[in-house]
């Protein structure tokens, strides 16, 4: 009877043969034997030359990309500024288009622009010729990507922009290409070739397109004075949005605040602290200004005397710590940790407008 052909699975630095299982052997048993009894299975070490060759290839690709990025950075000038001027003036949308790998990059660029304050979307170059040109209107600007500048599917899109006076920005590596010559602004990629040893697969060229798209988005962001608050509007979900929560987004306000007056008897102060569940009570004067705070610690320090014969002003801590409503929740958390407190009043013009606890910030995932 012929010996069953081993099945191979690759480990980090070796290939381990796992014998095929027979009809009465559970697969997990065979796997356990292969894992726990290495002496029973053949081991083929990956030759050091192969490892070095793989790493050398990877480093060559990265070095090629680095050289391309350096060349791209050095080439930026009036064309880049002209492209920003066009995109900064549009009253509609930035339309990004491309085919193949350039199309995939274009989708990313459109998403990055849209999330950083430049309304944008992607139109597939081939679909544009079959009705999607109707998505492009006066007031828009087109950012077309093609390494060769001669992508046939872009021809109708180029013609459409020329016919209706829609600004066209070209991203290409060929200055004399049809795309470059038709464009209102040209972003010329350095002709550094591809990292692919065949010189065929888009590698370095797509890296440069992605980097150039990021450069455009960030430059426009800075032109517009785009802030963290603006960013949060476009990123309300996920960890990014949560990290941009402000204190005002999470604080307890209005009737939820535990507030008493300076002359409030301590029996009533304790009642407010218990009902509001913050473990503190803010003390406000006749003008509504926060002048003190009564904490659990203050209660413990006076528990030995006649606590309930006193008023809030008798035991309060004066000039309590506070924060503003526009402060990032993560920063408020840092301050509470630094001051060794678990809740803090939110104050505007010396008057309390809310209160926030560590628990509120942690529950919201703002750090």
N, C-alpha and C positions, 0 to 999 in steps of 0.2 A: 504493500500500500504506500502510495506516494506521501511524503511528508507535507502537511498543509503549509501553504505560503504564509510567512509571517506578515502581520500588519504593522506598519511603522508609524510612530508618532514622534514628532520632533520636540525635544526639550530645548533648554536655553543654549547649551553648548554641546549637546550630543543627541544622537538619534538612537532611541531605544526600541528594540523589536518586541512586540507583544504577540505571543502565539495566538492563533485563531482558536476560538472555543469550540469544543465538541458539542454534540447534541445534549449531553447530560451535564455540561459545565456552565454554570451561570456566567455571563460576561463579566460581572463585577468580581467574581472569584479569580478569573484569569487576570484581570487588571490588577487586583490586589497582589497576586503572586508576582506579576511583572514589576510592580512598584516596590514591594517589600523584600524580594529575593533577587537582587540585581545579579547575583552570580549565576542564576539560571537562564539569563537572557543575554544575547550578544549586544555589545555596545560599540557603536562606531563614533569615534571622536571626530568633530569637525576640524579639518586641517587648519592650522594657524594661518597658512597662506590665504585660505578662503576668507577668514575673518578679516585679515588685514586688507584684502582686496575689496571686500564689501565696505569697510569703513573708509578706505581711500576713495571709492566711488562716491560715497555720500559727501565726504569733505570736498571733493572736486565740484559737486553740484552746488554746495553752499558757497564755496569760494567764487564760483562763476556768478552766482546770484549777487554776492557782495560786490563784485567788480561792476556788475550791471547797475546796481543801485547807486554806487559811487558816481558812475558815469551819468546816470539819470539826474542825480542831484546837481551835478555840475552843469548840466545842460539847461536847467530851468531858467526862464527869463521872461521876456516880454510876452511870449506865447502863453505862458502859464497865467500871467496877470490878465491877459485878454480873455482867457477862458473863464477866469473868476469874475471878470466884469460882466460877461454874458450871463453867467449863472446867477450872479447877484442881482441882475436887473429883471429877470423873468418874473412875470406876474402869474404864470401858470405852473407848469411842472418841468423838472429836468427829466428828459426821456433818455434812458440809456439803452443802447442796442448793440448787438453783436451776434456772431455765429460761432458754433463749436465751443472751444475752450474760452474764447473771448466772450461768448454769450454767458457762460457760467460766471466769469469774472464780472461781467456787466450786472448780473443779478445782485452780486454782493455789493458792488459800488452803489447801485440804486438803493439798496437797503441801508447802507451806511449813510448816504446823503439824507434819506428820509428820516433817519433816527437822530440826526444832528442838526435839524432845522431847515433843510433844503427839500421841499416836497419833490418826490421823485418816484418813478416806477420804471420797470423794464418792459420793453417791447421786443419780441423776438423778430429778428430781421426777416426771416422767411414768412412768418405769419403776417408781417406788415403788408406784404404784397397781396394778401388774401383777406383784406378787410380791416386789419388792425392799424392801418394808417389813419383810420378815423379816430383813433385814440389820441392823435397828436393834433393840437390846435394852435392857432395864433396865441402868442403869449408864452408858449413853451419854448424850450431849447433842447436840441438833440446832442447827446454825447455818444458818438459812434466809435466802437473799438474794432480794429482789424489790424493784425500785425503786418500783413502784406499791403493793406490798403486797397486791395483789388477783389474783396469778397463779393461775388456776383449777387448774393442775396441782398446786399446793401444798396444796390443800384436804384431800386424804386424808392427807397427811403431817402437817399440823397436827392433824387429828382424832386421828390415831394417837398423837401425843405427848401429847395431853390425856387420852386414854383410859388410857394405860399409865404416866402420871406421868413422862414423859421430859422433862427440861428443854428449853425452846425459847428460842433467842436469835434475835431478828429484826433484820435489816439492811434498812431501807427508808427512803424519804423521806416517807412519809405516816403521820403519827402516829395517824390515825383509821382506818387500813386494817384489814382482817380479820387480817392477819399480825401487825401491831403490837399489836392488842388481845388477841390470844391468847397473846402471848409472855410468858415469865418475865422476860426482860431485853430492853430495846429499845435498839438502836444506830441513832439517827435520823440519816440523811444530810441535810445542808443542802439546801434546795430552791433550787438555783442554776440549774436548767435545764440543757439540753444545749448543747454547743458547736456542734453541727450547726445550720446556718442554718435548717433546716426544723423544728428542735426535736424531731426524731423519732429519729434514730439514737443509740443509747446511746454516749455519749462521756465527758462529764464524770462521769456517774453511775458508770460502770464504773471510771474512774480512782480515784474516791473509795472504791469497794468494795475495789479492790486495795490501796490505801494503808491502809485500815482493817484488812484482813486481815493485812498486814505488822505493823501496830501491835499487834494482838492477839498474834501469834506472838512478837514480840520482848518484849512485856511479860510473857508467860507464861515465856519463856526466862529472863528476869531473875529472876522469882519463884522459879523452880526452881533457880537457880544453875547453869544449863546451861553446861558448859565446852567448851573446844576438844577435849578428849578425848572427851566425849559426842558432839560434832559428828562427829568422825572415825568413830565407831562406825556412824553413819548414812550416811557418805560415804566408804566404803573405796576406791571407784574414782574415776578422773578426777583432774584437777589439784588440786581441793580436798582430796581425801583425801591425796594425796602431799605437799602443803604442810604437812600436820599430822603427818607422820611424826616420831616422837621418836627420839632417839639409840638408845634401847633396841630400837627396831624394826629397826635397820639394822646395829648393831654386831656384831663378831665376839667370841664369848665362849668360856669354857672352854679346851679344849685348843688352840683356834685362837690364843690370845694368845701373843705371843713374850715369855716371861718367863725371867729368869735370876736367880741370887743374886749378892750383892756379891763373893763369892770365886770366881765362875765364871771359868775361864781365858778369855782373849780368843779363843783358837782355837775354843772351844765357843760363845762369844757370836756370832762370825761365822757359825758353822754354824746357830745358831738363827735369826739374821737372814735367812739365805739360804733356809732351809726354810719359814719363815713368810711370807716375801715382803712384809712391811710396811716393810722398810728401817730398822726400829728394833727395839730390845729393851728391855723394861722391867726395871728392877732392883728386886727386892722383898727386904725383910729377913726375919728369922726369924718375924716376926709377920704376914707377908703384906702389909705396907704398901709402897706404891710410893715408893721413896726416890731413884730416879734413872732416867735413860734413856740408852741408847747409840744414837747415830744415825750415819748415813753420814758426816755432818760430823765427828763425833768420831773416826771411823776415819781420815778423811783428815788430820786434824790430828796424828795420832800415827803415820802411816804411815812417816815417816822414821826412827823409832827401832825398838827391838826390841818391836814391838806384841804379839807372841805370848808375851812373858815377863810381860805385865801381866794384871790381872784387871779385871772389869767396874767395880769401885769406883774403880780408878785413872784411868779415862778418862770415866766417866759424867758427864752433866750433872745436877746435883742440883736438887731441887724442880722437876720437869718440869711443863709445862703439862698441864692435864687438864680434863675436863668431866663433867657428871652425866648419868645415864641418862635423866632426865626432861626434859632440854633438847630443844627442837625441833631437828631435824636442820639446818634452815636457819640457826639460831643457831650451832650448832657449826661450820658451814661459814664463817660470818662470822668467828668467832674464829680459825679456822685461817688464813684469809686475813690477818687482822690480825697474827697472830704469825708469819706466813710459814713455816708448817709444813704438811705434807701428810697427817699422821695424828696422832691424839690418843688417849690412854688415857682410858677411862671409869672414874671412880673413885667409890666409895661408902664412906664411913667410912675414907678414906685407902687403901682396898684396891682394886686394879684388878678390875673386873668385865667389862671388854670393851675393845675398841679399834675405832676407826672411821677410815676414810680419806675424803679428798675424793671419791675415785672412787666409793665406796659411795653417797655422797649424790647425786652427779651421775647415776649410773646409775639410781637410784630415782626421779629426777625430782622431788626434794624441794625444789628452788629454782626 
